[in-house]
Amino acid sequence: MTDVFSAKRVSKCYIQDAADMTVVSRFKSHHVFENLIEKAAKLSSPIPVGVVWPCEQHALEAALEAGEHGLMQAVLIGDKEIITALAKASNRDLGKADIIDMPTPEAAAARAVSLVKEGRLRTLMKGSLHTDILMHSVVVPEAGLRTSRRISHVFLLALPDYDDLVFVTDAAINIFPDLEAKRDIVQNAIDLHIGLGLGEPRVALLSAVEVVNPKIPGTVDAACLCKMAERKQILGGVLDGPLAMDNAINKEAAQIKGIESPVAGRAQILVSPDLESGNMLAKNMIFMSHAESAGVVLGAKVPILLTSRADSVQARLVSVAVGAVYAEYLARTGLNEKC
């Protein structure tokens, strides 16, 4: 079982930071993203979000924009002098944002984690520090925010010609997850889908083929995960797999293959067999299908938002909206306290 965010290996785990991917700009606004932003704005009070090291203009503006829309109560954790100067240079009002002065990204990440544990923050948001630095503080055994669940990442993708949001997991954290890790990856994504008010999800366990082949380990894992769902080891979603990508999202392809399934042709969560395939799938949707994307890390005590400097305004807002709505759901249900 490989966890790329283990404390010993965290400094080496990212060749390319998933949160720093460039994003294509040809995007048509998606109604589900708009609904999530509206839902977050209607929460009884803005969620306190720790923005860790917002010491570049894009990171600070993302936090301030979300605060101006009533999506969060920004707690800016970083170098106060830099934050103040950036706000002045861009003519942005820091408004009601709290600033906690910390000298380095490492110190800011550690302080953010401690504020979560004190109950003062309910979501963390990556600023301009590297993802590894933030996640190291999250997973360090003696002071981190781990639960019994495997930590995993979900891309939320809004495609112009697809009515539902598409979740792709895991495309950023777990390199070669074993069956136990995949169970948590699937459950994390299901919980998010339900927590955002999107209902019981249809979950496709992807492989290259739609039949079980012992020579392709992912097909065996997919079949096992389906049986685990039948035995209530995975709750809240409708699973099917193995499914090839075409018959997971295209009804005609599923019909041609003779696949009768409530998931085939209309999947909402796409579970990749490993990080490489999931990462390529997500980037293909972003760059070739012009999907707008948001990213969230799950399985810790609070949601962790990974934003990119190339994100559009709506992508920034929806990332915060996802964190706010899901944090409210976790608080209401006590889900993470049960993990």
C-alpha positions in Angstrom: 0.0 0.0 0.0 1.6 3.2 -1.2 0.8 6.5 0.5 2.8 9.3 -1.3 2.0 11.6 1.6 3.8 9.5 4.3 5.9 11.8 6.5 9.1 10.2 5.4 8.5 10.6 1.6 6.4 13.7 1.4 9.2 16.0 0.2 9.7 13.8 -2.9 6.1 12.9 -3.9 5.3 15.6 -6.5 7.1 15.9 -9.8 4.3 18.2 -10.9 2.1 19.8 -8.4 -1.5 18.9 -9.3 -2.8 22.2 -8.0 -0.5 24.2 -10.4 -1.9 22.8 -13.6 -2.7 25.4 -16.2 -6.3 25.5 -17.2 -7.8 26.1 -20.6 -10.0 29.2 -20.8 -12.7 28.1 -23.3 -15.3 27.3 -20.7 -19.1 27.6 -20.7 -20.5 28.2 -17.2 -21.9 25.0 -15.7 -25.2 25.0 -13.8 -24.0 22.5 -11.1 -21.0 24.8 -10.2 -23.3 27.8 -10.1 -25.7 25.9 -7.8 -22.9 25.0 -5.4 -21.7 28.6 -5.2 -25.3 29.7 -4.4 -25.7 27.0 -1.8 -22.5 28.0 0.0 -23.6 31.6 0.0 -26.8 30.7 1.7 -25.2 28.9 4.6 -26.2 30.3 8.0 -22.8 31.8 8.5 -19.6 31.8 6.4 -17.2 28.9 7.1 -13.9 29.9 8.7 -11.3 28.8 6.1 -7.5 28.9 6.7 -5.7 30.1 3.6 -2.2 28.8 4.0 0.5 31.2 2.8 -1.5 33.5 0.5 1.7 35.3 -0.4 1.3 35.7 -4.2 -1.4 37.8 -5.8 -3.5 35.0 -7.3 -3.7 33.2 -4.0 -4.7 36.3 -2.0 -7.2 37.4 -4.6 -8.8 33.9 -4.6 -9.4 34.2 -0.8 -10.6 37.8 -0.9 -13.0 37.1 -3.8 -14.6 34.2 -2.0 -14.9 36.3 1.1 -16.6 39.1 -0.8 -19.1 36.6 -2.2 -20.0 35.5 1.4 -18.6 32.0 0.8 -16.1 32.0 3.7 -14.6 33.8 6.5 -10.9 34.1 5.4 -8.1 33.5 7.9 -4.9 34.4 6.1 -2.0 32.5 7.5 1.4 33.8 6.3 3.8 36.7 6.2 1.7 39.7 7.2 4.0 42.3 5.6 3.8 40.5 2.2 0.0 40.0 2.5 -0.6 43.6 3.3 1.7 44.8 0.5 0.0 42.5 -2.1 -3.4 43.8 -1.1 -2.2 47.4 -1.4 -0.6 46.8 -4.8 -3.7 45.3 -6.2 -6.1 47.8 -4.6 -7.8 45.0 -2.6 -9.5 45.5 0.7 -8.5 43.0 3.3 -11.9 43.7 4.9 -12.8 41.3 7.7 -10.0 38.8 6.9 -8.0 37.8 9.9 -4.2 37.7 9.4 -2.0 35.3 11.4 1.6 36.3 10.9 3.9 33.4 10.2 7.4 33.6 8.8 7.6 30.6 6.5 5.3 28.3 4.5 6.2 25.5 6.8 5.3 27.5 9.9 2.1 28.6 8.3 1.1 25.0 7.4 1.8 23.8 11.0 -0.2 26.7 12.5 -3.1 26.1 10.2 -3.3 22.5 11.3 -3.2 23.5 15.0 -6.0 26.0 14.4 -8.1 23.2 12.9 -7.5 21.0 16.0 -8.5 24.0 18.2 -11.8 24.2 16.3 -11.1 27.6 14.9 -10.9 26.5 11.2 -13.3 24.1 9.3 -11.5 24.0 6.0 -8.0 24.6 4.7 -7.1 26.2 1.4 -3.7 26.1 -0.3 -2.2 29.5 -1.0 1.1 29.9 -2.8 3.1 27.3 -1.0 3.8 23.9 -2.5 1.2 21.2 -1.9 3.8 18.9 -0.3 4.5 21.4 2.5 0.8 21.7 3.4 0.1 18.0 3.2 3.2 17.1 5.3 1.6 19.1 8.2 -1.7 17.4 7.6 -0.4 13.9 7.7 2.4 14.0 10.3 1.4 11.4 12.9 2.0 13.4 16.1 0.2 16.6 15.1 -1.7 16.0 11.9 -5.3 15.7 10.8 -5.5 12.1 9.7 -8.5 9.9 10.3 -8.7 6.2 9.9 -9.5 6.8 6.2 -6.9 6.9 3.5 -6.4 10.5 2.3 -7.4 10.9 -1.4 -8.0 13.6 -4.0 -11.0 14.2 -6.1 -11.2 16.3 -9.3 -14.6 17.8 -9.8 -15.0 18.4 -13.5 -17.8 20.4 -15.2 -18.0 19.5 -18.9 -19.9 21.7 -21.2 -21.9 18.9 -22.8 -22.5 16.7 -19.7 -25.3 17.5 -17.3 -23.8 16.0 -14.2 -20.5 16.9 -12.5 -17.9 14.2 -13.1 -15.7 13.2 -10.2 -12.3 11.7 -11.1 -10.4 9.9 -8.3 -7.6 9.4 -7.3 -5.5 11.4 -9.7 -3.1 13.2 -7.4 -2.2 11.3 -4.2 -2.2 7.5 -4.2 0.1 6.1 -6.8 -0.7 2.4 -6.8 -3.6 1.9 -4.3 -4.3 -1.6 -3.1 -7.9 -2.9 -2.5 -8.1 -1.5 1.0 -7.0 2.0 -0.2 -9.4 1.9 -3.1 -12.2 1.2 -0.7 -11.4 4.4 1.1 -10.9 6.3 -2.2 -14.4 5.2 -3.4 -16.0 6.0 0.0 -14.4 9.4 0.2 -15.8 10.3 -3.2 -19.3 9.0 -2.5 -19.4 10.9 0.8 -18.4 14.1 -1.0 -21.1 13.6 -3.7 -23.8 13.1 -1.1 -22.5 15.9 1.1 -22.7 18.4 -1.7 -26.3 17.5 -2.1 -25.8 15.8 -5.5 -27.6 12.6 -4.3 -26.6 8.9 -4.4 -23.8 8.7 -7.0 -23.3 6.2 -9.8 -19.7 4.9 -9.5 -17.7 3.4 -12.4 -14.6 1.4 -11.5 -12.5 2.0 -14.6 -10.2 -0.4 -16.4 -9.2 -1.0 -20.0 -11.9 -3.7 -20.4 -15.3 -4.4 -19.0 -14.7 -8.0 -18.0 -12.7 -9.5 -15.2 -9.3 -10.6 -16.4 -6.8 -11.9 -13.7 -3.9 -10.6 -15.9 -5.3 -7.0 -15.4 -5.3 -6.5 -11.6 -7.5 -3.4 -11.8 -10.4 -5.6 -13.1 -10.1 -7.9 -10.1 -10.1 -5.0 -7.7 -13.2 -3.5 -9.5 -15.1 -6.7 -9.1 -14.1 -7.0 -5.4 -15.2 -3.4 -4.7 -18.6 -4.2 -6.2 -19.0 -7.2 -3.9 -17.8 -5.0 -1.0 -20.6 -2.6 -1.8 -23.1 -5.5 -1.8 -21.8 -6.5 1.6 -22.2 -2.9 3.0 -18.4 -2.3 3.2 -19.0 0.6 0.9 -22.1 2.7 1.6 -24.1 5.3 -0.3 -23.3 4.7 -3.9 -24.2 2.4 -6.8 -21.1 0.7 -8.1 -20.3 -1.2 -11.2 -17.0 -2.4 -12.7 -14.8 -3.1 -14.3 -16.0 -0.7 -17.0 -14.0 0.7 -19.8 -14.2 4.5 -20.2 -16.4 4.4 -23.2 -19.1 2.3 -21.7 -18.9 4.1 -18.4 -20.0 7.5 -19.9 -21.6 6.7 -23.2 -25.0 4.8 -23.3 -24.6 3.7 -26.9 -21.2 2.2 -26.2 -22.6 0.3 -23.2 -25.6 -1.0 -25.3 -23.3 -2.2 -28.1 -21.3 -4.2 -25.5 -24.6 -5.5 -24.1 -23.9 -4.1 -20.6 -27.0 -3.7 -18.5 -26.2 -1.6 -15.5 -27.6 1.5 -13.7 -24.1 2.9 -13.9 -22.9 2.2 -17.5 -23.3 5.1 -19.8 -24.2 7.6 -17.1 -21.4 7.4 -14.4 -20.9 10.3 -12.1 -17.8 9.1 -10.2 -14.9 7.7 -12.3 -12.5 5.7 -10.2 -9.1 5.1 -11.8 -7.1 2.0 -11.2 -3.9 4.1 -10.4 -2.7 7.6 -10.3 -1.2 7.7 -13.8 -4.4 6.7 -15.6 -6.5 9.0 -13.4 -4.2 12.0 -13.9 -4.2 11.5 -17.6 -8.0 11.2 -17.7 -8.5 14.4 -15.7 -6.1 16.4 -17.8 -7.6 15.1 -21.0 -11.0 16.3 -19.8 -9.6 19.7 -18.8 -7.5 20.3 -21.9 -9.4 18.5 -24.7 -13.0 18.6 -23.4 -12.7 22.1 -21.9 -13.8 21.1 -18.5 -13.7 23.5 -15.6 -12.2 21.9 -12.6 -12.0 22.1 -8.8 -9.9 19.9 -6.6 -10.4 18.8 -3.0 -8.4 16.5 -0.7 -10.6 14.2 1.5 -10.1 11.8 4.3 -8.6 14.3 6.7 -10.5 15.9 9.5 -11.4 18.8 7.3 -11.6 19.3 3.5 -8.4 20.7 1.9 -8.8 22.8 -1.2 -6.1 22.9 -3.9 -6.4 25.9 -6.2 -4.3 26.9 -9.1 -2.9 30.3 -10.2 -4.5 29.7 -13.6 -8.0 29.0 -12.3 -10.9 31.2 -13.5 -12.9 33.3 -11.1 -15.7 30.7 -11.1 -13.2 27.8 -10.5 -11.8 29.7 -7.5 -15.3 30.4 -6.1 -16.5 26.8 -6.7 -13.5 25.4 -4.9 -14.3 27.4 -1.8 -18.0 26.5 -2.2 -17.2 22.8 -2.3 -15.1 23.1 0.9 -17.8 25.2 2.7 -20.8 23.0 1.8 -18.9 19.8 2.6 -17.5 21.2 5.8 -21.0 22.1 6.9 -22.1 18.6 6.0 -19.3 17.0 8.1 -20.2 19.2 11.1 -23.9 18.3 10.8 -23.4 14.6 10.4 -20.2 14.1 12.5 -19.0 11.9 9.6 -15.3 12.5 10.2 -15.6 11.9 13.9 -16.8 8.3 13.0 -13.8 7.6 10.8 
